[in-house]
Amino acid sequence: MGTIGFRQLFDYDTWTYTYLLWDQDTKEAVIIDPVREQYLRDLEAVTDLQLKLLYALDTHVHVDHVTALGMFRDSMGAQTAVGKPAGVGCADILLEDGQELQFGKHTLKALATPGHTDACTSYQVENMVFTGDAILIRGCGRTDFQQGSPENLYRSIHEKIFSLPDETLIYPGHDYRGRLVTSVGEEKRLNPRLKTDNSFEDFNRIMNNLNLPYPKRIDESLPANLDCGVTEEQGSETVCTMEEIKHLSENPSEDVLLVDVRTPQEYGNGHVQGSINIPLGDEAQYLDKFKTYEKVYLFCRSGRRARYATSSLNNKGLENIICVPTTGMLHWDQAGYPVN
């Protein structure tokens, strides 16, 4: 069996871990729980390592951050996958318990671990298991919303995770104290909620008395993650055409900004004259700049990433000045328009 490549990546704003795994021989790869705001960082890692990203997976429908599944599908052709009970209509694969995905010589096995949410799925790869919020280092996910159930979570952990060999490494979805990894044996012995001598009654009492605050990003994250990262509904943008953008590129105005949200590599391979490159994922950093223009035109390869960026900007208070074509550079190229 070929050696497995591994990266553990972290988002400091939401305390979220993202995992990138690949076969060292074939370079086929999977990414688990990517965060929208870290899309460019993760894309750079995939590109620098010369990987072929086959799958982008979420462990569940997150409420503390927006996923980047759809972005990796659109930019790299990765198949998106989540647990079947999530009901995520945009996912290419709705994983059944025990279903396996192959990357190179390695196998990723889906383990249904409901309890934090109905659709929580852990992923086992060799001696590693990626548990999302099902079990954390010396803790576990909350069970007081989104179909949470202390009974289901207790059963999932004991039947699916604690049944693995003690030396199996557990990589959680979050940690708030800078810890990177634990093991099945450690959690059986040390997890204050789940250690071996704790009964279900003990666990149930603990979980029902956590008194945690309402997730502060749930209203943004939940609907977006049900659509692999952002809804396809139009926000407050105006629909325009690439012909309009061509006209503006030939007749520039100080009041209008043309923004190409593709990757720097795509932009470098050919772009609209007069456009600037602000890759998808970086748009929020330019909010103040956008507000200085009467109109901002966002475009990409097909139109989808531009709508993603628009949704992000709308959520941050930018309204009524965004114009998004229904197509993008695909149409531009087919029409034979000039590129820089």
C-alpha positions in Angstrom: 0.0 0.0 0.0 1.3 3.4 -0.9 2.2 6.0 1.7 -0.6 8.3 2.6 -0.1 12.1 2.5 -1.7 14.2 5.3 -2.3 17.8 6.2 -4.2 19.2 9.2 -5.3 22.8 8.6 -7.0 25.2 10.9 -9.4 28.1 10.8 -8.8 30.4 13.7 -12.1 32.3 13.5 -14.3 29.2 13.9 -11.7 26.8 15.5 -12.3 24.4 12.7 -10.0 21.7 11.4 -9.8 20.8 7.7 -8.1 17.6 6.6 -6.4 16.9 3.3 -5.3 13.3 2.5 -3.8 11.9 -0.6 -2.1 8.9 -2.1 1.6 9.6 -2.5 1.8 7.6 -5.7 -1.3 8.6 -7.7 -1.8 12.0 -6.1 -5.5 11.3 -5.8 -6.9 13.3 -2.8 -9.8 14.0 -0.5 -10.5 17.0 1.6 -12.7 16.9 4.8 -14.6 19.8 6.2 -13.2 22.7 4.2 -14.0 26.2 5.3 -15.2 28.8 2.8 -12.9 31.6 4.1 -9.9 29.3 3.8 -10.7 28.1 0.3 -7.7 29.9 -1.3 -5.3 28.5 1.3 -6.6 25.0 0.8 -6.7 25.4 -3.0 -3.0 26.5 -2.9 -2.1 23.4 -0.9 -3.8 21.1 -3.4 -2.1 22.9 -6.3 1.3 23.1 -4.7 1.2 19.4 -3.9 0.1 18.6 -7.5 -2.9 16.7 -6.2 -6.0 15.5 -8.1 -8.9 16.3 -5.7 -11.5 13.5 -6.1 -13.8 14.2 -3.2 -14.7 17.1 -0.9 -16.6 15.9 2.1 -18.4 17.3 5.1 -18.8 15.4 8.4 -22.2 17.1 8.8 -24.2 20.2 8.0 -22.2 22.8 9.9 -23.7 25.8 11.7 -20.5 27.5 12.8 -19.0 28.1 9.4 -19.8 27.9 5.7 -18.4 25.0 3.8 -16.3 25.2 0.7 -17.6 22.0 -0.9 -19.3 23.7 -3.8 -16.2 25.8 -4.5 -14.0 22.8 -4.8 -16.6 21.1 -7.0 -16.7 24.1 -9.3 -13.0 24.9 -9.5 -11.4 21.4 -9.4 -14.2 19.0 -10.4 -14.2 17.3 -7.0 -17.3 15.2 -6.1 -19.1 16.5 -3.0 -20.3 14.1 -0.4 -22.2 14.2 2.9 -24.1 11.7 5.0 -27.4 10.7 3.4 -29.7 11.9 6.3 -28.5 15.4 5.7 -30.8 15.8 2.7 -28.3 18.1 1.0 -29.7 18.2 -2.5 -26.5 19.7 -4.1 -24.3 16.8 -2.9 -23.0 14.5 -5.7 -22.9 11.6 -3.2 -25.2 11.0 -0.2 -23.1 8.5 1.8 -24.7 5.4 3.4 -23.3 3.9 6.5 -20.3 1.7 5.6 -20.0 3.1 2.1 -16.4 3.4 0.8 -14.6 5.9 -1.4 -11.3 5.1 -3.1 -8.4 7.5 -3.6 -5.4 5.8 -5.0 -4.6 2.7 -3.0 -6.4 4.1 0.0 -10.0 3.6 1.2 -12.2 6.1 3.1 -15.1 4.4 4.9 -18.1 6.4 6.0 -19.4 5.6 9.5 -22.8 7.0 10.4 -22.4 8.6 13.8 -25.6 10.6 14.5 -26.3 12.4 17.7 -24.8 15.9 17.3 -27.0 16.0 14.2 -28.9 13.3 12.3 -26.5 13.3 9.5 -23.1 13.2 11.3 -20.7 11.0 9.5 -17.2 10.0 10.6 -14.6 9.0 8.1 -12.1 6.1 8.7 -8.9 6.0 6.7 -6.5 3.3 7.9 -5.6 3.9 11.5 -7.3 7.4 11.5 -10.9 8.4 12.1 -12.1 12.0 11.3 -15.1 12.5 13.6 -16.3 16.0 13.0 -18.3 17.1 16.1 -19.3 13.6 17.1 -16.4 13.2 19.5 -13.9 16.0 20.3 -10.7 15.8 22.4 -12.0 15.3 25.9 -15.5 16.3 24.8 -18.2 15.8 22.2 -20.6 17.8 20.1 -23.7 19.4 21.7 -27.1 17.7 21.3 -29.6 20.5 22.0 -30.5 21.5 18.4 -30.5 20.3 14.8 -32.0 16.9 15.6 -29.5 16.4 18.4 -29.9 13.4 20.6 -27.8 12.3 23.7 -29.0 8.8 23.2 -28.0 8.6 19.6 -24.7 10.2 20.2 -23.8 7.9 23.1 -24.7 4.9 21.0 -22.8 6.2 17.9 -19.6 6.8 19.9 -19.6 3.5 21.7 -20.7 1.4 18.8 -18.8 3.0 15.9 -15.8 4.9 17.4 -15.0 3.1 20.6 -15.3 -0.2 18.8 -12.2 0.7 16.8 -8.7 -0.4 18.1 -7.5 1.8 21.0 -4.5 3.0 19.0 -6.8 4.5 16.3 -6.1 8.2 16.0 -9.1 10.5 16.4 -8.9 13.8 14.4 -11.8 16.1 15.5 -13.7 18.8 13.7 -12.7 21.4 16.3 -10.5 22.1 19.3 -10.5 25.2 21.4 -7.3 24.6 23.3 -4.8 24.0 20.5 -4.8 20.2 20.7 -4.4 18.4 17.4 -5.2 14.7 17.9 -6.2 12.1 20.4 -6.9 8.3 20.2 -9.7 5.9 21.0 -7.9 4.6 24.0 -7.2 8.0 25.4 -10.9 9.1 25.1 -12.1 5.9 26.7 -9.9 6.6 29.6 -9.9 10.4 29.9 -13.0 11.9 28.3 -15.1 13.3 31.2 -18.3 12.7 29.3 -17.6 9.4 27.8 -15.0 7.5 29.8 -15.6 3.8 30.2 -17.2 3.9 33.6 -19.7 6.6 32.7 -23.2 5.2 32.1 -25.7 6.6 29.6 -27.5 8.2 32.5 -24.3 10.1 33.4 -23.8 11.2 29.9 -27.5 12.3 29.4 -27.4 14.4 32.6 -24.2 16.1 31.5 -25.5 16.9 28.0 -28.8 18.2 29.2 -27.1 20.6 31.6 -24.5 22.3 29.3 -26.6 25.5 28.8 -24.7 26.5 25.7 -25.5 29.7 23.8 -27.3 29.7 20.5 -24.7 29.3 17.6 -24.0 32.8 16.4 -23.5 31.9 12.8 -26.3 29.4 12.3 -28.6 31.7 10.4 -26.0 32.3 7.7 -24.3 28.9 7.8 -27.2 26.4 7.9 -29.0 27.5 4.7 -25.7 28.0 2.8 -24.4 24.5 3.8 -27.6 22.9 2.7 -26.5 24.1 -0.8 -22.8 23.0 -0.5 -21.7 26.5 0.5 -24.1 29.1 -0.7 -27.6 29.2 -2.0 -28.2 29.6 -5.7 -30.9 32.2 -5.2 -30.2 35.7 -6.5 -29.3 38.2 -3.8 -29.5 41.9 -4.3 -27.4 41.9 -7.4 -28.5 42.9 -10.9 -28.2 40.4 -13.7 -26.1 41.6 -16.6 -24.2 40.1 -19.6 -20.6 39.6 -20.6 -21.4 41.9 -23.5 -21.9 44.7 -21.0 -18.6 43.8 -19.3 -16.9 43.9 -22.8 -18.3 47.4 -23.3 -17.1 48.6 -19.9 -13.7 47.1 -20.5 -13.4 49.2 -23.7 -15.0 52.3 -22.1 -13.7 52.3 -18.5 -15.4 54.5 -15.9 -14.0 55.6 -12.5 -17.4 54.7 -11.0 -17.4 51.1 -12.2 -15.2 48.2 -10.9 -14.8 45.0 -12.9 -13.9 42.1 -10.6 -12.8 38.6 -11.7 -13.3 36.2 -8.8 -11.5 33.2 -10.4 -8.2 31.9 -9.0 -5.0 33.9 -9.7 -3.8 31.1 -12.1 -7.1 31.3 -14.1 -6.8 35.1 -14.2 -3.2 34.9 -15.3 -4.1 32.6 -18.2 -6.3 35.3 -19.7 -8.5 38.0 -18.3 -10.7 41.0 -19.2 -8.8 44.2 -19.8 -9.3 46.6 -16.9 -10.5 43.9 -14.5 -8.9 43.2 -11.2 -8.5 39.8 -9.6 -10.1 39.2 -6.2 -10.3 35.4 -5.9 -13.4 33.9 -4.3 -12.9 33.8 -0.6 -11.1 37.1 -0.4 -14.0 39.3 -1.4 -14.9 40.3 2.2 -11.5 42.0 2.6 -12.4 44.5 -0.1 -15.8 45.5 1.3 -14.8 49.1 1.9 -13.3 49.3 -1.5 -16.4 48.1 -3.2 -18.5 50.7 -1.4 -16.6 53.5 -3.1 -18.0 52.5 -6.5 -21.4 53.1 -8.0 -21.5 49.7 -9.5 -19.4 46.5 -9.1 -19.4 43.8 -11.7 -18.4 40.3 -10.4 -17.7 37.5 -12.9 -15.9 34.2 -13.1 -15.8 31.2 -15.4 -19.5 30.2 -15.5 -21.3 32.6 -13.1 -21.6 30.4 -10.1 -18.6 31.6 -8.1 -19.6 35.2 -8.8 -23.0 34.4 -7.2 -21.2 32.9 -4.2 -19.1 36.0 -3.8 -22.3 38.1 -4.1 -24.0 36.2 -1.4 -21.0 36.7 0.9 -21.0 40.4 0.3 -24.7 40.8 0.7 -24.5 39.1 4.1 -21.9 41.6 5.1 -24.1 44.6 4.1 -23.1 45.4 0.5 -26.3 46.0 -1.4 -27.7 47.3 -4.7 -24.4 47.9 -6.5 -23.5 44.4 -7.6 -24.0 43.1 -11.2 -23.4 39.4 -11.9 -23.6 37.9 -15.4 -25.5 34.7 -15.8 -22.5 33.3 -17.7 -18.8 34.2 -17.5 -15.4 33.7 -19.2 -16.7 30.6 -20.9 -19.1 32.8 -22.9 -16.3 35.4 -23.3 -14.0 32.8 -24.9 -16.7 31.3 -27.1 -17.5 34.7 -28.4 -13.9 35.3 -29.3 -13.5 38.5 -27.2 -9.9 39.6 -26.5 -8.1 38.7 -23.3 -5.1 40.1 -21.6 
